[in-house]
Amino acid sequence: MGFTPREVDDMSLWELAACAAGYAKAHGAEDKPPAPTAEEHLALVEKVRSRRLN
């Protein structure tokens, strides 16, 4: 991110976290996808299990 060690030492944890989040967003990081619903999860589990049996 380009900060010197002294600049990092002078930051609060909140400031450093905000910088890291902004840096990631500016460089193409994506937000986390939403978690699957319980039904979606169970459907994927069954799909994997059926493939293992074949």
C-alpha positions in Angstrom: 0.0 0.0 0.0 3.0 2.2 0.2 3.1 3.2 3.9 6.3 3.4 5.8 6.6 1.4 9.0 6.4 4.7 10.9 3.1 5.7 9.2 1.7 2.3 10.0 2.7 2.7 13.6 1.0 6.0 13.8 -2.3 4.6 12.5 -5.1 3.2 14.6 -6.2 -0.3 13.8 -9.4 1.2 12.3 -7.5 3.5 10.0 -5.3 0.7 8.8 -8.3 -1.6 8.2 -10.0 1.2 6.3 -6.9 1.8 4.1 -6.6 -2.0 3.4 -10.3 -2.2 2.4 -10.0 0.9 0.2 -6.8 -0.4 -1.4 -8.4 -3.8 -2.1 -11.5 -2.3 -3.6 -9.4 0.1 -5.8 -7.4 -2.8 -7.1 -10.3 -5.0 -8.1 -11.1 -7.0 -5.0 -14.6 -8.3 -5.0 -17.1 -8.3 -2.1 -17.7 -11.7 -0.5 -20.6 -13.5 -2.2 -23.6 -14.1 0.0 -23.7 -17.4 1.9 -25.9 -20.1 0.4 -29.2 -20.8 1.9 -29.7 -24.0 3.9 -31.6 -25.5 0.9 -28.9 -24.5 -1.6 -26.2 -26.0 0.7 -28.1 -29.3 1.0 -28.6 -29.5 -2.7 -24.9 -29.0 -3.3 -24.1 -31.7 -0.7 -26.4 -34.1 -2.4 -24.9 -33.3 -5.8 -21.4 -34.0 -4.6 -22.5 -37.2 -2.9 -24.2 -38.5 -6.0 -21.0 -37.9 -8.0 -18.9 -39.9 -5.5 -21.2 -42.9 -6.0 -20.8 -43.0 -9.7 
